Amino acid sequence: MCLTGVDYFSTLGYQPALAAVAAGAIAPVATLVLVLVTLCGALPVYRRVARESPHGTGSLAMLASLFPHWRGKLIVLVLLGFVATDFMITMTLSAADATAHLVENPAVARALGTADSGTTPAGESPIGIGITIIFLLALALVFLRGFSEAIRLASVLVAGFLALNAVVIAVSLGRLVDDPPIVTDWWGALTTQHGDPWLVVAIALLVFPKLALGLSGFETGVAVMPQIRGNRIAGARKLLATSAAIMSVFLITSSLVTVTLIPASAFGPEGEAHGRALAYLAHEYLGEGFGSVYDATTIAILWFAGASALAGLINVVGRYLPHYGMAPAWTRATRPLVLVLLGVAIVVTLAFGGSVEAQGGAYATGVLVLICSAALAVTVSAHRAGQRVATRVYAGITAVFAYTAGANIVERPDGIKVAACFVGGILIVSAVSRIARSTELRATAVHLDDVANAMVAAPTDRPLLLIAHDPRDCSAERYRAKLRHAQAAHGLCTDGAIFLEVSVTDSSEFEEELQVSGTQRHGFPVLEVNGPTVPNALAAVALSLRDQSGREPHLFFHWTEGNPILEGLRFFVLGEGEIAAVTREVLRAAEHDPARRPWVHAA
């Protein structure tokens, strides 16, 4: 819970201040709305996600299975852009807020000479941006060295951070109990400004999208399911419910004490509570010593929240893009990927000028779109399972999150702009990578049944003649015509030739195990294969037959009729097209020794 919730719990470092700025005196009511949406919306959605993806694949994998083929792949690629937005902004925002807590600590501010730095917040000054970049470099070093102690470190940080927050909030609540007029004045100002209590609720609902940062952490909660011992589903549900309950209590109480005890002017860009409301209370009521300890713990957990996000980003990129053939081969290695992500994080930090508030919109956009996609996934799943009541409930939850995401995008368009950059970048990189890797040998394994093994078993001094055949025309005349064409075009004796047929299953897939089965059709021996592309499957089978039988394979083709450009597009999209030329290129890329390479004959 601590490992997955480190990002979730760390939002206490800045969420109360952001809520106060966004909602003013209404912040506690708006936070209550946030808690209700969390417990009654996000939590039920992710409990079902946990049930339907017990291996930690999450809502993205659910959508990929619910919408197969290219449609599902495109949905996942677009959502990966929002995942990148969420996790990348988590890194940069957390590092920026850790910097703010560091440089705005009274002792550090005096040492750096930023105590009276003017109108620019210290965290957004050149010194602050430099410290933020140092924090990001520290994240990279963690992953370059390894991440084996993550759970232990997360447990220590989360336990310490929550304990210190409990002390600060308890002392602050005690202050309210000792001085009831503070609460009375706040309530009076609230009702005087807005009058009707229902108007207060209505405004809180409108303001709620601005507080969406408090919804983070659910997607990472299901991502760690493989690490749960025993009943994974029950354990994941307990993890999600426990973290949501703990965070709900902290969110409501922290919002109440910050709005009532901190002057509104302190939340401004020059204010001491800007982006660090609970730290302000820690210094105000518990002294500079305790406040500095609170700042140090907050800095540590905010920094580690970025580490958790980086781990999630590496996991997501490694899980989806290489499997789809939509990432360069080097992305399978952690260290080069870490360096690339570090570079992107530094660029994002510089683009936002190290501002926590400016990055809040992008972070909320990523979080809300992911939760909305999860709600949509469980809605579709419930509908296909014939669960009418559940479908209506989940559809309502999806509508709430869709409204929230839409309102946040309208209010803070920076988020969708950043997400669009990530989505566009992923789509471009994916297309380029897919084209560049199109001639790879994609089969992870080739398995022959007993009939197929018997067909290819022959003296090793005889070549293995394979005639590529389209399985959509299985008439006897077509087989005879193919055999006559191979004899006439190449002047070879085709006695013992075997027809090799590939049926395209899902052309959007990239890697797949190939099952080769043997059969007799109209008296002709036929090897049947299912695969995502025809040329790559033919090449893989030819190489496998060479290695297993010890015979030299010869592949016979008809040249494809049609425009080469259009046929190339058919290959990239549908897995077929210019089969003879692409098969030869796949073989050339897979086997560098021409003497061992299977022969390709086309006429």
C-alpha positions in Angstrom: 0.0 0.0 0.0 2.8 2.4 0.8 4.7 1.7 -2.4 1.6 2.3 -4.6 0.2 5.0 -2.4 3.4 7.1 -2.1 2.2 9.3 -4.9 -1.4 9.4 -3.5 -0.4 10.3 0.0 2.3 12.8 -1.1 -0.4 15.1 -2.5 -0.9 16.2 1.1 2.2 18.2 0.6 0.4 20.6 -1.8 -3.3 19.6 -2.2 -4.6 21.6 0.8 -3.0 24.8 -0.5 -4.2 24.2 -4.1 -7.7 23.6 -2.8 -7.6 26.8 -0.8 -6.5 28.8 -3.9 -9.1 27.1 -6.1 -12.1 27.2 -3.9 -11.4 29.7 -1.1 -13.7 29.3 1.9 -15.6 26.6 0.1 -12.6 24.3 0.0 -13.7 21.9 2.8 -17.1 21.4 1.1 -15.4 20.9 -2.3 -13.0 18.5 -0.7 -15.9 16.5 0.8 -17.3 16.2 -2.7 -13.9 14.9 -3.8 -13.9 12.3 -1.1 -17.5 11.2 -2.0 -16.5 10.8 -5.7 -13.4 8.9 -4.6 -15.2 6.5 -2.3 -18.4 6.1 -4.4 -16.9 6.4 -7.9 -13.2 5.7 -8.3 -13.0 3.0 -5.6 -15.8 0.8 -7.0 -14.4 1.1 -10.5 -10.9 0.0 -9.5 -12.2 -2.8 -7.3 -13.7 -4.2 -10.5 -10.6 -3.5 -12.5 -8.7 -5.5 -9.8 -11.1 -8.4 -10.3 -10.8 -8.5 -14.1 -7.0 -7.8 -14.3 -5.5 -9.8 -11.5 -2.1 -9.8 -13.2 -1.6 -6.1 -12.8 -2.4 -5.1 -16.3 -5.0 -2.5 -15.3 -7.6 -0.7 -17.3 -5.4 -0.3 -20.4 -5.3 -4.0 -20.9 -9.0 -4.3 -20.2 -9.7 -1.8 -23.0 -7.2 -3.6 -25.3 -9.1 -6.9 -24.8 -12.6 -5.3 -25.0 -11.6 -3.5 -28.3 -9.3 -5.9 -30.2 -7.2 -5.4 -33.3 -6.1 -2.0 -34.5 -8.9 -0.2 -32.7 -7.8 -1.4 -29.3 -4.2 -0.7 -30.1 -5.0 2.9 -31.1 -7.0 3.4 -27.9 -4.2 2.1 -25.8 -1.6 4.3 -27.6 -3.7 7.4 -27.0 -4.3 6.5 -23.4 -0.5 5.9 -23.0 -0.1 9.5 -23.9 -2.2 10.4 -20.9 -0.4 7.9 -18.8 2.9 9.6 -19.8 1.3 12.9 -18.9 0.2 11.7 -15.5 3.5 9.9 -14.6 5.8 12.5 -16.1 4.1 15.4 -14.5 4.0 13.5 -11.2 7.8 13.4 -11.5 8.3 17.0 -12.3 5.5 18.4 -10.1 6.6 16.4 -7.1 10.2 17.4 -7.6 9.2 21.1 -8.0 7.1 20.9 -4.8 9.9 19.2 -3.0 12.1 22.1 -4.1 9.4 24.6 -2.8 9.4 22.9 0.6 13.2 23.0 0.7 13.9 26.6 -0.4 10.9 28.0 1.5 12.0 26.5 4.8 13.0 29.5 6.9 16.5 28.2 7.7 17.2 27.2 4.1 15.7 30.4 2.8 18.1 32.5 5.0 21.1 30.3 3.9 20.2 30.7 0.2 19.3 34.4 0.6 15.8 33.8 -0.9 13.8 34.9 2.2 13.0 38.2 0.5 13.4 37.2 -3.2 10.5 39.4 -4.4 7.4 38.4 -6.3 8.8 35.2 -7.8 8.3 32.1 -5.6 11.6 30.7 -4.5 10.8 27.4 -6.1 10.5 29.1 -9.5 13.7 31.1 -9.3 16.8 29.9 -11.1 18.1 28.4 -7.9 14.8 26.6 -7.4 14.7 25.2 -10.9 18.3 24.1 -10.6 17.4 22.2 -7.4 14.4 20.6 -9.1 16.7 19.3 -11.9 19.0 17.9 -9.2 16.1 16.0 -7.7 15.2 14.6 -11.1 18.8 13.5 -11.6 18.6 11.8 -8.2 15.6 9.9 -9.5 17.6 8.7 -12.5 20.4 7.6 -10.2 18.0 5.4 -8.2 17.0 3.5 -11.3 20.5 3.4 -12.8 21.6 1.7 -9.6 18.5 -0.5 -9.0 15.2 -0.4 -7.1 15.3 -3.4 -4.9 14.6 -1.5 -1.6 11.6 0.4 -2.9 9.0 -1.2 -0.7 11.0 -0.8 2.5 11.9 2.8 1.7 8.3 3.6 0.8 7.0 2.1 4.0 9.3 4.2 6.1 8.6 7.4 4.2 4.8 7.0 4.1 4.6 6.0 7.8 6.7 8.9 8.9 4.9 11.4 6.6 1.4 10.3 7.7 2.4 10.4 11.4 3.8 14.0 11.1 0.6 15.1 9.2 -1.5 13.5 11.9 0.3 15.5 14.5 0.0 18.8 12.6 -3.7 18.3 11.9 -4.4 17.2 15.4 -2.7 20.2 16.9 -4.5 22.5 14.4 -7.9 20.9 15.2 -7.1 21.4 18.9 -6.6 25.1 18.0 -10.0 25.2 16.5 -11.6 23.6 19.5 -9.8 26.0 21.9 -10.9 29.0 19.8 -14.4 28.3 18.4 -14.9 31.8 16.9 -12.4 30.8 14.2 -14.8 28.2 12.8 -17.8 30.5 13.4 -16.1 33.3 11.5 -15.3 30.9 8.6 -18.8 29.6 8.5 -20.2 33.1 8.7 -18.0 34.3 5.9 -19.1 31.3 3.8 -22.8 31.8 4.3 -22.5 35.6 3.9 -20.7 35.4 0.6 -22.9 32.7 -0.9 -26.1 32.8 1.1 -28.1 29.6 0.4 -26.4 26.4 1.5 -27.5 24.7 -1.7 -25.6 27.4 -3.6 -22.5 26.5 -1.6 -22.9 22.9 -2.7 -23.5 23.9 -6.3 -20.3 26.0 -6.3 -18.4 23.2 -4.6 -19.5 20.9 -7.4 -18.3 23.4 -10.0 -15.0 23.8 -8.2 -14.5 20.1 -7.7 -12.6 19.5 -11.0 -9.9 21.8 -9.8 -9.3 19.5 -6.8 -8.9 16.4 -9.0 -5.2 15.9 -7.9 -6.6 14.2 -4.9 -7.8 11.3 -7.1 -4.3 10.0 -8.0 -2.9 6.6 -7.1 -5.6 4.1 -8.2 -4.0 3.0 -11.4 -0.7 2.2 -9.6 -2.7 0.4 -7.0 -3.7 -2.3 -9.4 -0.3 -2.3 -11.1 1.3 -4.1 -8.1 -1.1 -6.9 -7.9 1.5 -9.5 -9.0 3.4 -8.6 -5.8 0.5 -9.5 -3.5 0.8 -12.9 -1.8 -2.3 -15.1 -1.4 -5.6 -13.9 -2.9 -4.5 -11.1 -5.2 -8.0 -9.7 -5.9 -8.9 -9.6 -2.2 -5.6 -8.1 -1.3 -5.7 -5.4 -4.0 -9.3 -4.4 -3.0 -8.1 -4.1 0.6 -5.1 -2.1 -0.5 -7.3 0.3 -2.5 -10.0 0.7 0.2 -7.5 1.2 3.0 -5.5 3.9 1.1 -8.7 5.7 0.0 -10.1 5.7 3.6 -6.8 7.0 5.1 -6.5 9.7 2.4 -10.2 10.8 2.7 -9.7 11.6 6.4 -6.5 13.5 5.8 -8.0 15.5 2.9 -11.1 16.6 4.7 -9.3 17.6 8.0 -6.4 19.2 6.3 -8.7 21.3 4.1 -10.6 22.5 7.1 -7.7 23.5 9.2 -5.8 25.2 6.4 -8.8 27.4 5.3 -9.7 28.4 8.8 -6.3 28.9 10.3 -4.3 30.4 7.5 -4.9 33.9 6.2 -6.1 34.0 2.6 -3.2 36.3 1.7 -0.7 33.6 2.7 -1.8 31.4 -0.2 -0.8 34.0 -2.8 2.4 33.7 -4.9 4.4 35.6 -2.3 2.6 34.0 0.6 4.3 31.6 3.1 1.6 29.0 2.6 1.8 29.0 -1.2 1.9 25.3 -2.2 2.8 24.2 1.4 -0.2 24.8 3.7 0.4 22.0 6.2 4.1 23.0 6.4 3.0 26.5 7.2 0.9 25.2 10.1 3.7 22.9 11.3 6.1 25.9 11.6 3.3 28.2 13.0 2.1 25.9 15.8 4.9 23.4 16.4 8.0 25.5 16.0 10.8 25.8 13.5 12.5 22.6 14.6 9.4 20.4 14.1 8.6 22.4 10.9 12.0 21.6 9.5 11.5 17.9 10.3 8.1 18.1 8.5 9.7 19.8 5.6 12.5 17.2 5.3 10.0 14.3 5.4 7.7 16.1 2.9 10.7 16.7 0.6 11.6 13.0 0.8 8.2 11.6 0.1 7.6 14.1 -2.8 10.9 13.1 -4.3 10.1 9.4 -3.9 6.6 10.0 -5.4 8.5 10.9 -8.5 10.5 7.7 -8.3 7.2 5.7 -8.1 6.0 7.5 -11.2 9.2 6.8 -13.0 8.9 3.1 -12.1 5.3 3.1 -13.4 6.3 4.8 -16.7 9.2 2.3 -17.3 6.7 -0.5 -16.5 4.1 0.8 -18.9 6.5 1.5 -21.8 8.1 -1.9 -21.4 4.7 -3.7 -21.1 3.0 -2.3 -24.2 5.1 -0.6 -26.8 7.8 -3.2 -27.5 5.0 -5.9 -27.5 3.2 -3.9 -30.1 6.4 -3.4 -32.1 5.9 0.3 -31.5 9.1 1.1 -29.6 12.8 0.8 -30.6 14.5 -2.4 -29.4 16.6 -0.4 -26.9 13.5 0.5 -24.8 13.6 -3.0 -23.4 16.7 -1.9 -21.5 15.9 0.1 -18.4 19.0 2.4 -18.3 18.7 4.0 -21.7 15.0 4.5 -21.2 15.6 6.1 -17.8 18.0 8.6 -19.5 15.4 9.5 -22.2 12.7 10.0 -19.6 15.0 12.1 -17.5 15.7 14.3 -20.5 11.9 14.7 -21.1 11.4 15.6 -17.4 14.0 18.3 -17.5 12.4 19.8 -20.6 9.0 19.8 -19.0 10.4 21.4 -15.8 12.0 24.2 -17.9 8.8 24.6 -19.9 6.7 25.1 -16.8 9.4 27.2 -15.0 9.4 24.9 -12.0 5.8 26.0 -11.1 3.8 23.6 -9.0 0.5 25.4 -9.7 1.1 25.5 -13.5 1.7 21.8 -13.7 -1.4 21.0 -11.6 -3.7 21.2 -14.7 -1.6 18.8 -16.7 -1.4 16.3 -13.8 -5.1 16.5 -13.2 -5.8 15.9 -16.9 -3.7 12.7 -16.9 -5.2 11.4 -13.7 -8.8 12.1 -14.7 -8.5 10.7 -18.2 -7.1 7.5 -16.8 -9.8 7.1 -14.3 -12.4 7.9 -16.9 -10.9 5.2 -19.2 -11.1 2.7 -16.3 -14.7 3.6 -15.7 -15.5 3.2 -19.4 -13.7 -0.2 -19.4 -15.8 -1.6 -16.5 -19.0 -0.1 -18.0 -18.4 -2.0 -21.2 -17.4 -5.1 -19.3 -20.5 -5.1 -17.2 -22.7 -4.5 -20.3 -21.1 -7.4 -22.2 -21.7 -9.6 -19.1 -25.4 -8.7 -19.1 -25.3 -6.9 -15.8 -27.8 -4.2 -16.4 -27.8 -2.5 -12.9 -24.0 -2.5 -12.7 -23.9 -1.1 -16.3 -26.1 1.8 -15.3 -24.1 2.5 -12.2 -20.8 2.4 -13.9 -22.2 4.5 -16.8 -23.2 7.2 -14.3 -19.7 7.1 -12.7 -18.2 7.4 -16.2 -20.3 10.5 -16.8 -19.2 12.1 -13.6 -15.5 11.6 -14.5 -16.1 12.6 -18.1 -17.6 15.9 -16.9 -14.8 16.4 -14.4 -12.1 15.7 -17.0 -13.9 18.0 -19.5 -14.3 20.8 -17.0 -10.6 20.5 -16.0 -9.5 20.7 -19.6 -11.6 23.8 -20.3 -10.5 25.5 -17.1 -6.8 24.5 -17.5 -6.1 23.7 -21.1 -2.3 23.4 -20.5 -3.0 19.8 -19.4 -4.6 18.7 -22.7 -1.8 20.5 -24.6 0.9 18.6 -22.7 -1.1 15.4 -23.1 -1.5 16.1 -26.8 2.2 16.4 -27.2 2.8 13.1 -25.4 0.0 11.4 -27.5 1.4 12.8 -30.7 4.9 11.8 -29.8 3.9 8.3 -28.9 1.9 7.9 -32.1 4.7 9.2 -34.3 7.4 7.1 -32.5 5.1 4.0 -32.7 4.4 4.4 -36.4 8.1 4.9 -37.2 9.2 2.0 -35.0 6.5 -0.3 -36.4 7.7 0.5 -40.0 11.4 0.2 -39.0 10.8 -3.2 -37.3 8.5 -4.6 -39.9 11.2 -6.9 -41.2 12.0 -8.4 -37.8 11.5 -12.1 -37.3 8.5 -11.7 -34.9 7.7 -15.3 -33.9 8.7 -16.0 -30.3 8.5 -19.7 -31.0 7.5 -22.2 -33.7 5.8 -25.5 -32.8 5.0 -28.3 -35.2 2.4 -31.0 -34.5 3.1 -34.7 -35.3 1.6 -34.6 -38.8 3.7 -31.5 -39.7 6.9 -33.2 -38.3 6.2 -36.3 -40.4 5.7 -34.2 -43.6 9.1 -32.5 -43.3 11.0 -35.5 -42.2 13.1 -36.8 -45.2 16.7 -37.4 -46.1 18.7 -34.2 -45.4 20.3 -34.2 -48.8 16.9 -33.4 -50.4 15.7 -29.8 -50.4 12.5 -28.9 -48.6 10.1 -27.4 -51.3 7.5 -25.0 -49.8 4.9 -23.4 -52.0 3.2 -20.3 -50.5 -0.5 -20.6 -50.9 -3.4 -18.3 -50.0 -5.8 -20.2 -47.7 -8.8 -18.2 -48.9 -8.8 -20.3 -52.1 -8.6 -24.0 -51.2 -10.0 -25.5 -54.4 -8.2 -28.5 -55.9 -7.6 -26.7 -59.2 -5.9 -23.8 -57.4 -3.4 -26.3 -55.7 -2.7 -27.9 -59.1 -2.2 -24.5 -60.8 0.3 -23.5 -58.1 2.2 -26.7 -58.5 2.4 -26.3 -62.3 3.5 -22.7 -62.0 6.4 -23.7 -59.6 7.5 -26.4 -62.1 7.3 -24.2 -65.2 8.7 -21.0 -63.7 11.7 -22.5 -61.9 12.4 -25.7 -63.8 12.6 -27.7 -60.6 11.1 -31.1 -59.8 8.4 -30.4 -57.3 7.9 -34.0 -56.2 7.4 -33.9 -52.4 6.5 -30.2 -52.4 4.5 -29.0 -49.4 2.0 -26.1 -49.5 2.5 -23.6 -46.8 -0.5 -21.4 -45.8 -0.7 -18.5 -43.3 -4.0 -17.2 -42.0 -3.8 -13.7 -40.6 -5.4 -13.6 -37.1 -4.7 -10.1 -35.7 -2.5 -8.0 -37.9 -2.2 -5.4 -35.1 -0.2 -7.9 -33.0 3.6 -7.9 -33.4 4.9 -11.0 -31.6 3.3 -14.4 -31.3 4.0 -18.1 -31.0 3.3 -19.9 -34.2 1.6 -23.3 -34.2 2.1 -25.3 -37.4 -0.3 -28.1 -38.1 -0.2 -30.6 -41.0 -3.1 -31.8 -43.1 -3.9 -33.4 -46.4 -6.2 -31.4 -48.8 -7.2 -32.8 -52.2 -4.3 -35.2 -51.9 -1.7 -32.4 -51.4 0.3 -32.0 -48.1 -0.4 -28.7 -46.5 1.1 -26.9 -43.5 -1.3 -24.5 -41.8 -0.1 -21.5 -39.7 -1.9 -18.7 -37.9 0.0 -15.5 -37.5 -0.2 -11.7 -37.4 1.6 -11.2 -40.8 2.1 -13.5 -43.7 5.7 -12.7 -44.7 7.1 -12.8 -41.2 5.3 -16.1 -40.4 6.6 -17.7 -43.7 10.1 -16.7 -42.9 9.9 -17.9 -39.3 8.5 -21.3 -40.3 11.1 -21.7 -43.1 14.0 -21.1 -40.6 12.4 -23.3 -38.0 12.0 -26.2 -40.5 15.6 -25.7 -41.6 16.8 -26.1 -38.1 14.5 -28.9 -37.1 14.8 -31.0 -40.3 18.3 -30.2 -41.4 17.0 -29.7 -45.0 17.5 -26.6 -47.2 14.1 -24.8 -47.6 13.0 -23.3 -50.9 10.0 -21.0 -50.9 8.0 -20.5 -54.1 5.8 -17.4 -54.7 3.7 -15.7 -57.3 4.6 -12.0 -57.6 1.8 -9.9 -56.2 -0.3 -8.0 -58.7 -0.9 -4.4 -57.7 0.8 -1.1 -57.0 3.9 -1.7 -54.8 3.1 1.3 -52.5 -0.5 0.1 -51.9 0.7 -3.4 -51.4 3.3 -2.1 -48.8 0.5 -0.3 -46.9 -1.5 -3.5 -47.0 1.4 -5.3 -45.4 1.8 -2.7 -42.6 -1.9 -2.5 -41.8 -3.3 -5.9 -42.8 -0.2 -8.2 -42.5 -0.2 -9.2 -46.2 0.6 -7.5 -49.5 4.0 -7.7 -51.2 4.6 -11.1 -49.7 7.6 -12.5 -51.7 9.8 -9.4 -51.4 9.1 -8.8 -47.7 9.6 -12.5 -46.9 13.0 -12.4 -48.6 13.9 -9.2 -46.6 12.8 -10.8 -43.3 15.0 -13.8 -44.1 17.9 -11.6 -45.0 17.6 -9.6 -41.8 17.3 -12.8 -39.7 20.0 -14.9 -41.3 23.2 -13.0 -42.2 24.9 -16.1 -43.8 23.6 -16.4 -47.4 24.7 -20.0 -47.5 22.3 -20.9 -44.7 19.5 -18.6 -45.8 16.4 -20.3 -47.2 15.9 -19.7 -50.9 13.1 -17.5 -52.2 11.8 -18.1 -55.7 9.3 -15.6 -57.2 7.8 -15.4 -60.7 
